């Protein structure tokens, strides 16, 4: 007997498997325009006493990002920016400028969006992802050898005002690798010759006593005596320039380039002395914590950052001095 389906019964069809649908993005209301948030962020940075150059770097990245979003018709408010917008901007900047500039923008925008989240100007996660950080190729750091340092000092020999000034500047840079802003920011009352130290202002506004050696003290004393007879002796700045005003950042940079050319050394810059001083101190047996204190760093990681390129050289020298086999 065959089975038949009653006329009033609709046969059931097998259920179709459901497709996995992509979850819809949550609807986020438009936030505060980025230009307005930038103004507020600058006020916050100043209130936090951030260094002038740090604020300049942050704002440069923020303005470049805002300009890119506007040009490409992308959301330009605190809530609307997404990771794909940041990613496109970083790629564009890398192609337009360099990977170093793009990496700097990534770091700066990350700080900005974290601030927005803290200020409740953004209700979702930061669109600046760690995975999107441009990979910057590592370059070998340039250090100055003892022979090059001696040649620089020899180029400044002489009784004149500029000779004495440049010798004193070089001695300080060689002694403790002082940052350029620290050198140019020195005032007369920051000099303590008896205590063999100089008071400098670090990033963030903290003050620090940077030690100097006996030869640096002597060079400073010789400079101060000739400075007292200078027409600009009444200025509070320690370093006097040759153009009727105190020595500026660019003046020190030109000074080093000029003395480098006289010594036969190309492209001598102020930052070279920072790594060189740290390496020389470690090679002489200084403890990394002492090097960190001398150079005014807040983190031991900075010691490694500036000296890691010559770590193997220092290890070989240490082994040659302390070889276990040679003791037997």
N, C-alpha and C positions, 0 to 999 in steps of 0.2 A: 504494500500500500504506500503510495507516494505521499510525501508531506507537501502540503500547499500552504501558502501564506495568505491569511485572511485579507480581504480587500481593504478593510479599514485599519490595517496595521502597516506602518511605514518601516521598512527595514532599516536597521542601524548601520551606518557606515563606520569603518574603522577610523579611529582618531588619528589625525596627522600629527607627526612629531612637531613640537614647537621649536621654532628657531630661536637661538640665543640672540636676543636683541641687545644692541649696545646701549648701556644705560644712558639716559638723557642727562646732559649737563644741568646742574642745578641753576635755576634762574637767579642771577645776582643783580640787584638794582645798581644803577650807575652810581659810581662813587664820586669823590671830590676830584676835580681836574688836577692832573699832575703839576701844571705850573703853579697852582696855588699851594699844593703840598710841598713843592720845592722851596717856596718862600718860607714855609713853616719849618721845614727841615734845616734850612740854613740858620734860622734863629735858634733851633735846638742845638746845632753843632757849636754855635758861638757860645751858648750858655754852658755847654760842656767843656768849654775852653780848648776845643780842638785846634791843632796847629793851622796856621793860615794856608800853608801849602796843601794840607790834607783837605780842608774845606774847598779849596780851588779845584783839586782833583775830583772830589765828589760831585761838585756842581757842574764841572765840565762833562762828566759822564751823563748826568741827569739831563742836561740840556740837549746833548747829542741824541739821547734816547727819545726825548719828547719830540725833537725835530723829525726824527725818523718815523715815529708813529703818525705824526701829522701828515707828512709827505705821502705815506702809503695808506692813508685812510684807516688806520687801526685805532682801536680804543685807546684813549689817552686819559683815563681816570684810574683812581686807585683800585677799583674793583674789577674793571674790565680787562686789564692786561693779563695775558696768559703766557705760559711757557713758550709757545710757538712764536709769539711776538718778540720775546727777548732773544730767542734762538736766531730768528731771522736778522735781528739787529746786530748780534755778535758776528754772524757770518758776513754781513755787509761791511762792518767795520774792519774785520780781518782782511777782506779783499781790498778795501779802500785805503787802509793804513798799514797795520801790521798785526801780527798775532799778539805782540806785547801790549799794544793799545787795546785790543779786544779783551785780553785777559784782565787788564786794569778796569775796563768798563764792567766786566762780570763781577769783580770784587766790589766795586763801588755800588752797583745797582743792588747787589745782595744786601749791603748795609742799609740802603734806602728802603727796600721793601720790608726788611725786618723792623725798621723804625715805624713804617706804616702799620704793620700788624700790632706792634706794641701800643701805638696810638689809636688802635681800633678804627683805622681808616681803610683797613682791608680785612674782610671776614674769612677769606680762604687762605690756603697755604701760599707761600712765596712763589712767584713764577720764575724766579732765578734758581735754577736747579744746579746742584753740584756737578751732575753728569755733563752739563753743557759748558763747563769751564774750559776755555781753549787751552790746549797743552802747549806750553812754552818750551822750546828747545833750550836745554841747559848750555850756557856758555862758560868757558873757562875764565875764571876771574884773573884780572891782571894785577900782579904784585910787583913792587919795586924791590930790587936787590940792594944789598949793602953798597955795591959799587955805584949803582944809580943814585942812591940817596947821597953818597959822598960827592958825586959829581954835581948834584943840585946845590949842595951847600957851597962847593967850590965856586960855582957860578955867581954866588952872592958875596964873595969876599970883596971887601972894600970899606973905606971909612965913611962913605956917603950915607945920607938919610935912607934912601931906597934900599941900599945894600944891607944896612942894619935892620930895617923893617922886614925885609924879605927873609933874612936869616932867622929872625925871631919867629915869623910865621911858620917857616919850614920846620924849625926845631920843635914847635908845639905839635904840628901835624905828625911828625915822625914819632914823637914821644907818646902821644895818646890817641892818635887817629881822630881828632876832634871833627865833628860835623861842620859843614860849611857855615850853617846858621850860627853854630856855637862860636866859631872864630869871629865872624863879622859882628856878632852881638856883644862881644866883650867890651866892657867899659873900664875906665881907669880904676874905679873902686872894686873891680872884680879880680884885681891882681894882688896876690899875696906872695911876694918874693920870699919872705922869711919862712913861710909855711910850705913853699914850693908847690903852689896849687893855684888854679884859676877857677872862678865861679862861673858856670855856664848854665843856660836854661835849656832843658831837654824838650823833646816833643811832649806836648800836653801841658807845659808850663812848669814842671818840676825843676828845681834848682839842684845843681850837682857840683861838687868840688872835684875838678879833674887834676890829678897829680902831674907834675912836670919834673924832669931831672935837672941836675946841676948845670949842665951845659945850656939847657933851655932857659934856666933862670939867668945865667950870665948873658945870653943873647938878648933877653928881655930887658935886662938892666942897661945894656949898651944902647938899645933902641930908645928906652925911656929918657936917657940923658940927652940924646940928640933930638928927641921929640920935644923936650922942654924948650928948645930954641926955635921951634917951628912956628910959622905965622898962625897956624890953626891950633896951637897948643891949648887954647881955652876950651876946645870941644871935649865933651865927656867921653867920647869914643876912644878906645885904645888905639885903633889903627887909623892913621891919617893917610888920605889919598894924595895924588899928585894933581888933582883937578879942583882944588879948593873946597873939598868936602871929605867926610869920612870914607874909608874904604868900604866898598859894597861887595856883595856876593860876586858880581861880575868882575869887580876889580881883583879879587883874590883869584878867580879863575884865569884872568888874563895874566896875572903875576906868575902863576904856576906854569902856564903855557910858555910864557917868555923865558923863564928860567930853564924850563925843559929844553927849549930850542937851543939855548946857550950851552946846555950840558950835552946836547946831542941825543936827547930822549924825546920821542914823539908822543904827543897827546897825553901829557901829564895832567891829570885831573884831581880835584880834592878828594874824591871818594876812594881813590887808589890807596890813600894813606890809612884809611880805616881798616881794611883787610890786612894791609902790610903790618900795621902796628899790632893787631891781634895775633897774627902769625908769629911775629918776632918775639912777642911776650911769651907765647906758648912754647916756642922753640927754646927760649932761655930758661924754661922750667916753671913759669908762672902757672898757678892753678886756674882752671877755666872760670871758677867763681870770681877770682881776683881780676881776670881779664874783663869779665862782664861788668864788674864794678868800675874799673878804670875807664872803660869806654862808655859808661853810662847806659848800658842796655838793661832792660827790665826782664829779659828772658835769656836763659842759657842757650836756647835754640839759636839765638843770633850769633853766638860765638861759633857754633858749628856752621851756620850759614856762611859766615865770612871767612872761615879758615879751612873748610873741609877739603878744598882742592889740594892743599899741601899737607894733609894729614899723613899720607904715606911717607912723605919726605921727613916729617918730624919723627915718625915711628922708626925709620931707618937710623936717624941720628941718635935716637934714644937707645936703640938696640946696640949700636956701635959703642956707646958709652957704658952700657950696662950688660953686655953680652954674658950670659951665664957660662958659656964655654970658656971665655977668656979669663974667667976667675980661677979656673982650675989649672 
